[in-house]
Amino acid sequence: MFTKMFTKLKERIRHFDYKIKKIMKSGFYVSFYICLFATLLLAVYALLYTSPNLYYIGLSLLKTGFMFFVYFIICGFAFDTIQKQLI
């Protein structure tokens, strides 16, 4: 059942407009770099344990990066649906 859903999702993403794919891809890169920077901050906190604020900043950035990732996926599907309904 999961594989059917996953293949249906892949087919839908494959038929996205080029501009939507490009925006989603750049959004994924931004989200990835935010998460990477947050992981670096959390690693520094784990190694040095200098300030609890460093932990909270890293954790907040990690949450933000993941949320941006999800937002770009949702907005990509929404814009594609709206664009196909207008045509």
URGI-V402317 format. One record per pair of residues at least 4 apart in sequence whose C-alpha atoms are under 8 Angstrom apart, sorted by sequence separation. I is the first residue (numbers start at 1). J is the second residue. D is the distance in whole Angstrom. If there is no record, write none. Layout:
i = [I;I]
j = [J;J]
d = [D;D]
This chain:
i = [1;2;3;4;5;6;7;8;9;10;11;12;16;17;18;19;20;21;22;23;24;25;26;27;28;29;30;31;32;33;34;35;36;37;38;39;40;41;42;43;44;45;50;51;52;53;54;55;56;57;58;59;60;61;62;63;64;65;66;67;68;69;70;71;72;73;74;75;76;77;78;79;80;81;82;83;16;44;45;45;45;45;45;42;41;42;41;41;42;41;42;40;38;39;38;37;38;38;39;37;38;35;34;35;34;35;34;35;34;35;33;32;31;30;31;31;32;31;28;27;28;27;28;27;24;24;24;21;20;20;20;17;16]
j = [5;6;7;8;9;10;11;12;13;14;15;16;20;21;22;23;24;25;26;27;28;29;30;31;32;33;34;35;36;37;38;39;40;41;42;43;44;45;46;47;48;49;54;55;56;57;58;59;60;61;62;63;64;65;66;67;68;69;70;71;72;73;74;75;76;77;78;79;80;81;82;83;84;85;86;87;21;49;50;51;52;54;55;54;54;55;55;57;58;58;59;58;57;58;58;58;59;61;62;61;62;61;61;62;62;64;64;65;65;66;65;65;65;65;66;68;69;69;68;68;69;69;72;72;72;73;76;76;76;79;80;80;80]
d = [6;6;6;6;6;6;6;6;6;6;7;7;7;6;6;6;6;6;6;6;6;6;6;6;6;6;6;6;6;6;6;6;6;6;6;6;6;6;6;6;6;5;8;7;7;6;6;6;6;6;6;6;6;6;6;6;6;6;6;6;6;7;6;6;6;6;6;6;6;6;6;6;6;6;6;6;6;7;6;7;8;6;6;7;7;6;7;8;5;5;7;8;8;7;5;8;7;5;7;8;5;7;7;5;7;8;8;5;5;7;8;7;5;8;7;6;8;6;8;8;6;7;7;6;6;7;6;8;6;8;7;7;6]
